[in-house]
Every structure is written in C-alpha cells, then in structure tokens.
Amino acid sequence: MNGQTPMGLAAAAAAAVRPCRRRLLSSASTAASKTAAGTATPLFPRLPHPLHHPPCGRRLPFLVSAASQSQASQTGPDAPPTHIPSDPRAAVSGNLPFFDRVLFPDSFPLETPPAKEDEDAAAAAAAQADEAVAPAPPLREESETEREAWRLLRRAVVSYCGEPVGTVAAEDPECTETLNYDQVFIRDFVPSALAFLMRGETEIVRNFLLHTLQLQSWEKTVDCYSPGQGLMPASFKIRTVPLDENNEGFEEVLDPDFGEAAIGRVAPVDSGLWWIILLRAYCKITGDNDLLERVDVQTGIQLILSLCLSDGFDMFPTLLVTDGSCMIDRRMGIHGHPLEIQALFYSALRCSREMLVVNDGSKNLIRAVNNRLSALSFHIREYYWVDMKKINEIYRYKTEEYSHDATNKFNIYPEQIPSWLVDWIPEKGGYLIGNLQPAHMDFRFFSLGNLWAIASSLTTPKQAEGILSLIEEKWDDLVANMPLKICYPAMEDDEWRIITGSDPKNTPWSYHNGGSWPTLLWQFTLACIKMGRPELARRAIAVAEERLSDDKWPEYYDTRSGRFIGKQSRSYQTWTIAGFLTSKMLLENPELASILTCDEDLELLEGCACCLSKKRTRCSRRAAKSHAG
C-alpha cells in the first residue's frame, strides 16, 4: 500500500470486493437445502469471546480497553499494561473491559463453586467474597414494547447469499405500494446496526459494511449521470436475475441506487459519512482489526475522504451540497452548507483520523483531514452559534463592510432575524443555526445537526450544554407528544410555496417541514449521555414508549405538537423501531455511547489557522482552551 494512490489501491483490491453471487438451483436442490436448514448455524451467531480468541493484528490506539484506561488514570502513564484478571467476578466490579461485561455476560458467572475438600472453608470464603464484591444488579427484564420491537426488527432483516446484510426501510404488511421502502438504506440501517452491535450480534453489521463497500463507486466518471469516485449509494436492493435465457438457474445481485432513481435525482452526501461512523463503532465494539486493516476498507475510507476534501470554488471549510442530499431528501431550502452535513462531516473526519493506517500513501490525506478539522471546528463554533448575546450583535450589524477585520463577514442584514426568534430564544442556552451563506442565515433549529454536533464535539462544551438547555426550555415545541422535531419552526404560507415548490408532502408541521421523527430519539439519547443529562433522554423515551407500539411504529408524526400520525407515514418503519431500541440500550449501558462520541481535542483548536483574521496567525493553546470553554 505504501506510496499508492487511491486508484492504485482500488486496483489492488479489486479481487477482494467482487460481489458474492449465489445460485438458486432446481427444486430438488432446494428441497435438499431445506433439509439441511435444521442444522444450519444461527442467523446471528455471537463472536467468540475475546478472552479465548484474542483479535489478530496490531492493536490500534482507539481500541484500548476501558480497563487499561482506568489503570493508566490511577497509576500513571508509566505503569505496566493491565491484564485481564482471571477471577470472573472481577467483571462485576469493573476490572474487565465493559464490552466483555455487556456483550458476553454468560461468560462471567457471578459465583464460583465451593471447593469440595472443605465445605465449611468454602462457605466462609464465599461469605468473605460477598462482602468484598457487591453482587451485580439483576438484568432488567425487557418490556413487552421492547420485545415487540425486537421481533419487528428481526422481521426486517434481509439476506444476500444466505447471510444477513441489512434491514429494509419499512416492513408494512398492509401497504401494497412499496416504492423504495423495501431497500436497505445506509443512513436508515445505522440505528439497526447499533442495536445489533449492543446486543452482541455483529455478523450482520460486518456483512453490511463489506457489501456496501463493494457498491462504492471506484472509477472516475465524466458522464454527469454517473456517480463520482468514492460515492456511496443511498440504498441497495437484492434482486434475483436469471443466469441464462432458459431460466434454469438464478443468481442474487446487489442493485445500488446512487440517487439516479431517487426523488429529485440527488446523490446522497451523507451515506459515506454514516458508513465511516458505523465502521468505527463496529471496530470499537468488536476489536476487529483484521477488517479495519484490509486494503479495500482502507481504500474505501480514503476515497470517501478524497471526494469530500476535493478542491472547488468554495471559500469555506464546510461542505457545499444541494437540497435533498441528506435525511431531508426533498426541497427544503437547505442547499449550501446545511448543519446536518457539517456535523456528520466533522464526525466522519474524526473517526477516519483514528482508523487510517499511516503510510506514505495516506500521510497527505491525514494532513488534509487535520487541517479541515481545525478550520471546520472554528467556523461552526464561531459563525453558526446563536444565543441571546449573538442575536443582539446581529441586530446591530453594519452591512457592506469591506476589510479583513470586518465584524459582519458574511454581509448579514439585521432584517433577516425572524420575528418568531425574537420571542423564542431563551435567556440561557442557544443552538447552531441550520445554514450560513453570504447574506443569508437560516435560523431554523435542526435537531440532527445540533445533536450530532454535541456527540462529535463539534461544539464547545459550553455550547453543548446550551443546546440541551434550550431543548429542555422549549420542550413543548421540540418534543411535545412525540420526540423529536426534525426542524423548528415549519415554513408556512408563501414561504412554504416558494421554498418547497408547494410540496404536498412537506406541508407545514408534516414530514421534513416541522414533522416529528421518533428515529431522532437515539441521537438525542446519545447527546444527553455525553453531557451527563440522561434524565432528559429518559423523559423523551417515556413519551415515545406510550404511543409507538399502539401507533404501529410510524415513520413520522404531524401537527405542531406531534399528536397525529403522519398523513403519508409508513407503519413499522425500521429506523423508528431500531431508534427506540438503541435509545433504551444506551441508557441501560451508557458506557457504550463511547463507540459513537468524540471527546474535545484541544490540538485541533491549537492548529486552527484563523484565515479570516487579518494577521492569519495560529491560535495558541491558551486561546484554544478559552474558545473551548
């Protein structure tokens, strides 16, 4: 791999990523396969326990166990490495890596059998051990709603070549018009993958990561109707096609959609970003270094980064995208530099920096990642953040300023401050606005972008606290009867007609225009855990749990307070189901949030080139710490 370009890596790995194909044979063969099905392996076999089968390959820095980190904090950096204790009860008291305790509880019995030689001595030893080691709390029994959710999630699993590879977007038996809801979407599968990972069922996630990697566009194209190099598909579908004209045999093929069949024909910007985030979560929870160090996986990461970091005409460190290129996949006025994409972009850059193998071929890319992280962090924290103080500054902006040290750098007119914001913004707290372009600020609150900015540490700790404070203060607007508003407020009247093109699905307080999406619950839970506010997540989950099962797990809810099931909402929406399960599991095991979150990195701020300042000097560490406060 040393010294090779991404295209060279792609050529070297071509054989490793050829799609798997499975022949569907005659009825006699089919009957034989059904007979053998009784002895087949389980659909989701657990991985061997790492205590008996340690992962191969070098141990990457971000896979250090919680036990090692705990010992280092107690004994200093020069202490010898922590070894897994032989006493199985040590897992109860926290001396074993928490993934071992959570994913493989059966491997660590809480009691050891007494010695046969002397029962009295054994009883005394057991009593002494009970005093020294507190008994583990009993496992919480799943509610009927959770059990139903798991049944529905497993029903949504699809297989390719006999292996599980993902979950369909929705599995509604009462709906005859499937559209593309019978496909496996990269962004939709993420909460399903997290639920399976935290359950210890990792095979489906590994298969998904590798098969979607096979679908990635690896060739540069000139045709404007073809995907660019590095682009990940929005979704894929498993099709059965004949092997020959006689239809004597069939094969399964993966049919990807890069946006050419989507509404609006827009390519997905967020698919590759979600893929990188999920890859890191999988590797952190399994320690699967072999997969991470594969040539095709490393190439896939590099191609996504190269696509996102490519030069263009844009002056800003943010990603320039079109409307409909992310979760909000319809015209909603988010073209330009929408917050959701910037937060996912930042998170994917942070994850990639941990996972990229350093060699001659990746050094320049890693340098570009670090530079973009610094600039992006500064840009979002400085120019997207609004609170009462910042709005007062904007209200008194001077316009048409021409200089390097201008205060109103983007020529924002104070008249753009909407009337609803004046009375809505609380005295304490704030949020990141939805978009920023020359002479334009989109003051709408977008939930996914703000929540993921907290999880990835794109915001400062103080800003993260301010966002959760605002959500708590404006609970009736953002949560109400169903978590969580995708954006607030909705566009209405002439604004709705002009910006959405009179979209009948995006009517005010419906779908992407102010609708309530239960799948955002897991990202809200993640942000609350990271900031030490799990009580807010419990409150939101309790609201959702009262209705989701009775309402057949809908895709979204309508009206300002989220009281009605969405007019065109699909029932049994998979990421609604998986988002609920992931939220519950994160709350039960908050340490698992670390597979998705990133901590504040002062070195990134220290290396920030303040290119919009007159002197263009680098920030000092003291300034970085001050800015992080």
C-alpha positions in Angstrom: 0.0 0.0 0.0 2.9 2.3 0.6 3.0 5.2 -1.9 0.0 4.1 -3.8 -2.8 6.5 -4.8 -6.4 5.7 -4.1 -6.9 4.5 -7.6 -3.9 2.2 -7.2 -5.3 0.8 -4.0 -8.6 0.3 -5.8 -6.9 -1.8 -8.5 -5.0 -3.8 -5.9 -8.2 -4.6 -4.0 -10.5 -5.3 -7.0 -10.5 -9.0 -6.5 -11.3 -8.7 -2.8 -14.5 -6.8 -3.4 -16.2 -8.7 -6.2 -19.9 -9.2 -5.3 -20.9 -12.5 -3.9 -23.3 -14.4 -6.1 -25.5 -17.3 -5.1 -27.1 -19.8 -7.5 -30.7 -20.6 -6.8 -30.9 -24.2 -8.1 -33.6 -26.6 -9.1 -36.4 -27.8 -6.9 -34.5 -30.9 -5.9 -31.6 -28.9 -4.7 -33.9 -26.5 -2.9 -35.5 -29.4 -1.1 -32.1 -30.7 0.0 -31.1 -27.3 1.2 -34.3 -27.1 3.3 -33.5 -30.5 4.8 -30.1 -29.2 5.8 -31.5 -26.0 7.2 -32.3 -27.6 10.5 -28.6 -28.0 11.2 -27.6 -24.5 9.9 -25.9 -22.1 12.1 -28.0 -19.4 13.9 -28.8 -16.3 11.9 -26.8 -14.1 14.2 -24.1 -16.2 15.9 -22.1 -14.5 18.6 -18.4 -13.8 18.0 -16.0 -16.0 20.1 -15.2 -14.4 23.4 -12.0 -12.3 23.2 -10.7 -13.9 26.4 -10.2 -17.2 24.5 -9.7 -15.8 21.0 -7.8 -12.5 21.1 -8.1 -10.4 17.9 -5.3 -10.8 15.4 -3.1 -7.9 14.2 -1.8 -4.9 15.9 -3.9 -3.1 18.5 -5.0 0.3 17.3 -4.9 3.2 19.8 -8.7 3.8 19.8 -9.3 0.1 20.7 -7.7 0.4 24.1 -9.9 -1.2 26.7 -11.7 0.7 29.4 -9.7 -1.3 32.0 -6.4 -0.2 30.5 -7.6 3.4 30.6 -8.8 3.1 34.1 -5.4 1.7 35.4 -3.5 4.4 33.5 -5.5 7.1 35.2 -4.8 5.6 38.6 -1.2 4.6 38.3 0.2 6.9 35.7 1.3 6.5 32.1 4.4 4.5 33.0 2.5 1.7 34.7 2.6 -1.7 33.1 -0.4 -2.6 30.9 -3.5 -4.1 32.5 -4.0 -7.8 32.1 -7.5 -9.3 32.2 -8.0 -10.8 35.7 -8.6 -14.5 36.0 -11.4 -14.0 38.6 -14.7 -13.9 36.6 -16.3 -11.9 39.4 -13.9 -9.0 38.5 -16.2 -8.2 35.6 -18.9 -7.2 38.1 -16.6 -4.8 39.9 -15.5 -3.1 36.7 -12.0 -4.6 36.2 -12.8 -6.2 32.8 -13.4 -4.2 29.6 -17.0 -3.1 29.7 -17.7 -4.6 26.2 -16.9 -8.0 27.6 -19.3 -7.5 30.5 -22.1 -6.2 28.4 -21.9 -8.4 25.3 -20.9 -11.7 27.0 -22.4 -11.8 30.5 -22.8 -15.5 30.3 -19.0 -15.9 30.1 -18.5 -14.3 33.5 -20.5 -16.2 36.2 -21.1 -14.2 39.4 -20.3 -17.1 41.7 -17.6 -19.8 41.7 -18.4 -23.3 43.0 -17.1 -24.0 46.5 -14.1 -26.3 47.0 -15.1 -29.9 47.5 -12.4 -30.6 50.0 -13.8 -28.4 52.8 -17.4 -27.1 52.5 -17.0 -25.0 55.7 -13.9 -23.3 54.4 -15.7 -22.8 51.1 -18.7 -21.2 52.7 -16.5 -18.9 54.7 -14.6 -17.9 51.6 -17.8 -17.3 49.8 -19.1 -15.1 52.6 -15.9 -13.1 52.6 -16.1 -12.7 48.8 -19.7 -11.5 49.0 -18.6 -8.8 51.5 -15.7 -7.7 49.2 -17.6 -7.8 45.9 -21.0 -6.3 45.7 -23.5 -8.5 43.9 -24.3 -7.4 40.3 -27.8 -5.9 39.9 -30.2 -8.3 38.2 -30.6 -7.8 34.4 -33.6 -5.6 33.6 -36.5 -7.5 32.1 -37.5 -6.2 28.7 -40.9 -4.6 28.4 -43.5 -6.0 26.0 -42.9 -3.0 23.8 -39.2 -3.8 23.6 -39.9 -7.5 22.8 -42.2 -6.5 20.0 -39.6 -4.1 18.7 -37.0 -6.9 18.5 -39.5 -9.2 16.7 -40.2 -6.4 14.2 -36.5 -5.6 13.7 -35.6 -9.2 13.0 -38.5 -9.4 10.6 -37.0 -6.5 8.6 -33.6 -8.3 8.1 -32.7 -9.2 4.5 -30.2 -11.8 3.4 -27.8 -12.0 0.5 -26.0 -15.2 -0.4 -27.5 -16.7 2.7 -26.1 -14.1 5.0 -27.8 -11.1 6.7 -26.7 -7.8 5.1 -29.2 -5.2 6.4 -32.7 -4.2 7.2 -35.3 -2.8 4.8 -36.6 0.7 5.4 -40.1 -0.5 6.3 -41.9 -3.8 6.6 -45.6 -2.8 6.5 -47.7 -5.9 5.5 -50.7 -3.6 4.9 -49.0 -1.4 2.4 -49.1 -2.5 -1.3 -47.1 0.3 -2.7 -43.5 -0.3 -1.6 -41.7 2.4 -3.6 -38.1 2.3 -2.2 -39.1 1.3 1.3 -38.1 -2.3 0.5 -34.5 -1.3 0.1 -31.6 -1.2 2.6 -30.6 2.4 3.2 -27.2 3.2 4.6 -28.4 6.0 6.9 -31.5 4.1 7.9 -29.6 1.0 8.8 -27.3 2.8 11.3 -29.7 2.6 14.3 -30.4 -1.1 13.4 -26.7 -1.8 13.3 -26.2 -0.2 16.7 -29.0 -2.2 18.2 -27.5 -5.4 16.9 -23.9 -4.4 18.0 -25.0 -3.7 21.5 -26.8 -7.0 21.6 -23.6 -8.8 20.6 -25.0 -9.7 17.1 -22.2 -8.3 15.0 -22.2 -10.5 11.9 -25.0 -8.5 10.1 -23.0 -5.3 10.7 -19.8 -6.7 9.3 -21.6 -8.0 6.2 -23.3 -4.7 5.7 -20.1 -2.8 5.8 -18.3 -5.0 3.4 -21.2 -5.4 0.9 -21.9 -1.6 0.8 -18.1 -1.2 0.2 -18.4 -3.4 -2.8 -21.0 -1.0 -4.2 -18.9 2.1 -3.7 -18.0 3.9 -7.0 -14.3 3.4 -7.6 -13.9 4.9 -11.0 -13.7 8.5 -12.1 -16.5 9.4 -14.4 -17.2 12.3 -16.7 -20.8 11.4 -17.5 -23.0 13.7 -15.4 -25.5 10.9 -14.8 -22.9 8.6 -13.2 -21.6 8.6 -9.6 -18.3 10.2 -8.8 -15.3 8.3 -7.5 -15.8 7.4 -3.8 -19.6 8.0 -3.7 -21.5 5.6 -1.5 -25.0 4.6 -2.6 -28.1 5.8 -0.8 -29.5 2.3 -0.7 -29.4 -1.1 -2.4 -31.8 -3.8 -3.2 -31.3 -7.6 -3.6 -32.6 -8.8 -6.9 -32.9 -12.3 -8.3 -31.9 -12.5 -12.0 -31.7 -15.5 -14.4 -28.3 -16.9 -15.3 -29.2 -17.7 -18.9 -32.1 -17.4 -21.3 -33.6 -20.7 -20.3 -34.2 -19.5 -16.7 -32.8 -22.8 -15.4 -30.7 -21.0 -12.8 -30.8 -17.7 -10.9 -28.4 -15.6 -9.0 -28.7 -12.8 -6.4 -27.2 -9.4 -7.2 -27.0 -6.2 -5.3 -28.6 -3.3 -7.1 -27.5 0.1 -5.7 -29.2 3.4 -6.0 -26.8 6.4 -6.1 -29.7 8.9 -6.5 -30.5 8.2 -10.1 -33.8 6.7 -9.1 -34.5 9.0 -6.1 -37.0 11.8 -5.9 -35.2 14.8 -7.3 -32.3 12.6 -8.6 -29.9 13.9 -5.9 -26.8 12.0 -4.9 -26.6 11.2 -1.2 -23.8 13.2 0.5 -24.3 11.6 4.0 -24.1 7.9 3.0 -20.3 7.8 3.0 -20.2 9.8 6.2 -22.6 7.4 8.0 -20.6 4.4 6.7 -17.4 5.7 8.3 -19.1 6.5 11.6 -20.6 3.0 11.7 -17.3 1.4 10.7 -15.6 3.0 13.7 -18.4 1.9 16.1 -18.2 -1.7 14.8 -14.4 -1.8 15.2 -14.5 -0.3 18.7 -17.1 -2.8 20.0 -15.6 -5.9 18.3 -11.9 -5.1 18.1 -12.0 -6.5 14.5 -8.6 -5.1 13.4 -8.3 -7.5 10.5 -11.3 -5.9 8.8 -10.1 -2.4 9.5 -6.7 -3.0 8.0 -8.0 -4.7 4.9 -6.8 -3.0 1.7 -10.4 -2.5 0.4 -11.6 -1.0 3.7 -8.7 1.4 3.9 -9.2 2.3 0.2 -12.9 2.9 0.8 -12.2 5.4 3.7 -9.6 7.2 1.5 -12.0 7.5 -1.4 -14.8 9.0 0.7 -12.4 11.5 2.2 -10.8 12.4 -1.1 -14.3 13.1 -2.5 -15.2 15.3 0.5 -11.9 17.1 0.6 -11.6 17.8 -3.1 -10.8 21.3 -4.2 -13.5 23.5 -5.5 -14.6 27.1 -5.8 -15.9 27.3 -2.2 -14.0 29.5 0.2 -15.4 27.9 3.4 -14.3 24.7 5.2 -17.9 23.4 5.2 -19.2 21.0 2.6 -21.2 22.6 -0.2 -24.2 20.5 -1.1 -27.6 20.6 -2.8 -31.1 20.3 -1.4 -32.2 16.8 -0.7 -28.8 15.3 -0.2 -29.2 14.0 3.3 -32.0 12.8 5.7 -34.1 15.8 4.5 -34.3 14.4 1.0 -36.7 17.0 -0.5 -36.5 20.6 -1.4 -36.5 22.4 2.0 -34.2 25.3 1.5 -31.1 23.5 2.9 -28.8 23.8 -0.1 -25.4 25.3 0.5 -23.9 24.5 3.9 -26.6 22.7 6.0 -25.6 22.0 9.6 -26.6 18.3 9.4 -24.0 17.6 6.7 -21.3 19.6 8.5 -21.8 17.8 11.8 -21.7 14.4 10.1 -18.7 15.5 8.0 -16.8 16.6 11.2 -17.6 13.3 12.9 -16.5 11.2 9.9 -13.2 13.2 9.8 -12.6 12.5 13.5 -13.4 8.8 13.0 -11.2 8.5 9.9 -8.3 10.0 11.6 -8.4 7.2 14.2 -8.8 4.4 11.7 -6.5 5.3 8.8 -3.3 3.3 8.6 -0.4 5.7 8.4 1.9 5.1 5.5 3.4 7.1 2.6 0.2 6.9 0.7 -2.0 8.3 3.5 0.2 11.0 5.1 -1.0 13.8 2.8 -4.6 12.8 3.3 -4.2 12.7 7.1 -2.6 16.1 7.0 -5.6 17.4 4.9 -8.0 15.9 7.4 -6.3 17.6 10.4 -6.3 21.0 8.6 -10.0 20.7 7.7 -11.0 19.6 11.2 -9.3 22.7 12.7 -10.9 25.1 10.2 -14.3 23.4 10.3 -14.4 23.4 14.1 -13.6 27.1 14.3 -16.0 28.0 11.5 -19.1 26.3 13.0 -18.4 27.4 16.6 -17.8 31.0 15.6 -20.4 31.6 12.9 -23.2 29.1 13.3 -23.8 29.6 17.0 -26.6 31.9 18.2 -27.8 32.8 21.6 -29.4 36.0 23.0 -26.0 37.7 23.1 -25.2 36.8 19.5 -28.6 37.8 18.2 -28.2 41.2 19.8 -24.9 41.5 17.9 -26.5 40.6 14.6 -29.3 43.1 15.3 -26.7 45.9 15.4 -24.6 44.7 12.4 -23.3 47.1 9.9 -23.5 46.0 6.3 -21.4 46.3 3.2 -18.2 46.0 5.2 -15.1 45.5 3.0 -12.0 44.6 5.0 -10.2 41.6 6.6 -11.2 42.6 10.1 -14.9 43.2 9.3 -17.3 42.2 12.0 -20.2 41.2 9.6 -18.0 38.9 7.5 -20.9 37.4 5.6 -22.8 40.6 5.0 -25.9 39.5 7.0 -28.7 42.0 7.1 -30.2 42.5 10.6 -33.7 42.4 9.0 -33.2 38.7 8.4 -33.8 38.0 12.1 -37.2 36.4 12.0 -40.0 37.6 14.3 -40.5 34.2 15.8 -36.9 34.0 17.0 -37.1 37.3 19.0 -39.7 35.8 21.4 -38.5 32.2 21.2 -34.8 32.3 22.1 -34.4 31.8 25.8 -32.2 33.9 28.1 -30.0 30.9 28.8 -28.9 28.5 26.1 -28.6 28.6 22.4 -28.1 26.5 19.3 -26.4 26.1 15.9 -28.3 27.6 13.1 -29.4 25.5 10.1 -27.3 27.1 7.4 -24.9 30.0 6.6 -24.3 31.5 3.3 -23.4 35.0 2.0 -26.2 37.4 3.1 -28.2 34.5 4.4 -28.6 32.8 7.8 -31.2 30.0 8.2 -32.2 30.5 11.9 -34.3 27.3 12.0 -33.4 24.7 14.7 -32.4 21.4 13.0 -32.3 18.6 15.6 -30.0 16.1 13.9 -27.3 18.7 13.2 -27.3 20.1 16.7 -27.4 16.7 18.4 -24.6 15.2 16.3 -22.5 18.4 16.8 -22.7 17.5 20.6 -21.8 13.9 20.0 -18.8 14.7 17.9 -17.6 17.6 20.0 -18.0 20.0 17.0 -19.5 22.4 19.6 -17.7 23.6 22.7 -18.7 22.0 26.0 -20.5 25.2 26.9 -22.4 25.3 23.6 -23.4 21.7 24.0 -24.8 22.4 27.4 -26.6 25.4 25.9 -28.3 23.3 23.2 -29.6 20.8 25.8 -30.8 23.7 28.0 -32.7 25.1 25.0 -34.3 21.8 24.3 -35.4 21.5 27.9 -36.7 25.1 27.9 -38.6 24.6 24.6 -39.7 21.0 25.4 -43.3 21.7 24.2 -42.0 22.9 20.9 -39.3 20.4 20.1 -40.6 17.2 21.9 -44.2 17.7 23.0 -46.2 14.4 22.3 -43.6 12.7 20.2 -39.8 13.2 20.1 -38.3 14.9 18.1 -39.0 17.8 15.7 -36.8 17.4 12.7 -36.7 21.2 12.5 -38.4 24.2 14.1 -40.4 26.1 13.1 -42.2 24.9 10.0 -42.4 27.0 6.8 -45.9 28.2 6.1 -47.9 30.2 3.6 -45.9 32.0 0.8 -42.6 30.8 2.3 -43.7 27.2 2.1 -44.9 27.7 -1.5 -41.8 29.4 -2.7 -39.1 27.3 -1.0 -40.7 23.8 -1.2 -42.4 24.4 -4.5 -45.8 23.7 -2.8 -44.6 20.2 -1.9 -47.8 18.4 -0.8 -45.9 16.0 1.5 -44.0 18.8 3.2 -47.0 20.8 4.2 -46.5 22.8 7.5 -45.7 20.6 10.5 -45.5 17.5 8.4 -42.7 15.2 7.1 -39.5 17.3 6.8 -41.3 20.6 7.3 -41.5 20.5 11.1 -42.7 16.9 11.5 -41.7 14.8 14.5 -39.4 11.8 13.8 -39.0 9.1 16.5 -35.8 7.9 15.0 -34.1 11.0 16.2 -34.6 9.7 19.8 -31.4 7.7 19.8 -29.3 10.6 18.8 -30.9 12.7 21.5 -30.1 10.0 24.0 -26.5 9.9 22.8 -26.1 13.6 23.3 -27.7 13.6 26.7 -25.5 10.8 27.9 -22.4 12.5 26.6 -23.3 15.7 28.5 -24.4 13.9 31.7 -28.1 14.6 31.3 -29.6 11.1 30.9 -32.8 12.3 32.7 -33.8 14.3 29.6 -33.4 11.2 27.4 -35.5 9.1 29.9 -38.2 11.7 29.8 -38.3 11.7 26.0 -38.2 7.9 25.8 -41.1 7.6 28.2 -43.2 9.9 25.9 -42.4 7.8 22.9 -42.9 4.4 24.5 -46.5 5.3 25.4 -47.5 5.6 21.7 -45.1 3.9 19.3 -46.5 0.4 19.7 -50.1 1.4 19.6 -49.5 3.6 16.6 -47.7 0.7 14.7 -44.3 2.3 14.8 -44.9 5.1 12.2 -42.2 6.9 10.2 -43.2 10.4 11.4 -45.9 12.4 13.2 -47.8 15.6 12.1 -49.0 18.8 13.7 -47.2 21.3 15.8 -47.3 19.1 18.9 -46.9 15.8 17.2 -50.3 14.4 18.0 -51.3 12.9 14.7 -49.6 10.0 12.8 -48.1 11.4 9.6 -50.6 11.6 6.8 -48.3 9.6 4.4 -46.3 8.0 7.1 -45.3 4.3 6.7 -46.1 1.9 9.5 -43.5 -0.4 11.0 -40.7 1.9 9.9 -37.5 0.1 10.8 -35.4 3.1 11.9 -38.2 4.1 14.2 -38.1 0.6 15.8 -34.3 0.5 15.9 -34.0 4.0 17.2 -36.2 3.2 20.2 -34.3 0.0 21.0 -30.9 1.8 20.7 -32.1 4.5 23.0 -33.1 2.1 25.6 -29.9 0.1 25.4 -27.7 3.2 25.5 -29.5 4.4 28.7 -29.0 0.9 30.3 -25.3 0.8 29.3 -24.2 4.5 29.0 -20.6 3.5 28.6 -21.5 2.1 25.1 -22.0 5.7 24.0 -18.2 6.0 23.5 -18.4 3.9 20.3 -20.1 6.9 18.7 -18.9 10.0 20.5 -15.7 12.0 20.3 -14.1 14.0 23.1 -12.8 17.6 22.8 -9.4 17.8 21.1 -7.5 20.9 22.0 -4.8 20.1 19.5 -7.3 20.7 16.7 -8.1 24.1 18.0 -4.5 24.9 18.6 -3.7 24.2 15.0 -6.6 26.3 13.7 -5.5 28.7 11.0 -7.8 31.7 11.6 -7.8 32.6 7.9 -10.5 35.1 8.2 -8.4 37.3 10.6 -6.1 40.0 9.3 -2.9 38.5 10.6 -3.8 34.9 9.9 -1.9 33.7 13.0 -2.3 30.4 14.6 -4.3 30.0 17.8 -2.3 29.4 20.9 -3.2 26.5 23.3 -4.4 29.1 25.8 -6.7 30.6 23.2 -7.9 27.2 22.2 -8.8 26.4 25.8 -10.5 29.7 26.2 -12.5 29.1 23.0 -13.4 25.6 24.2 -15.0 26.9 27.3 
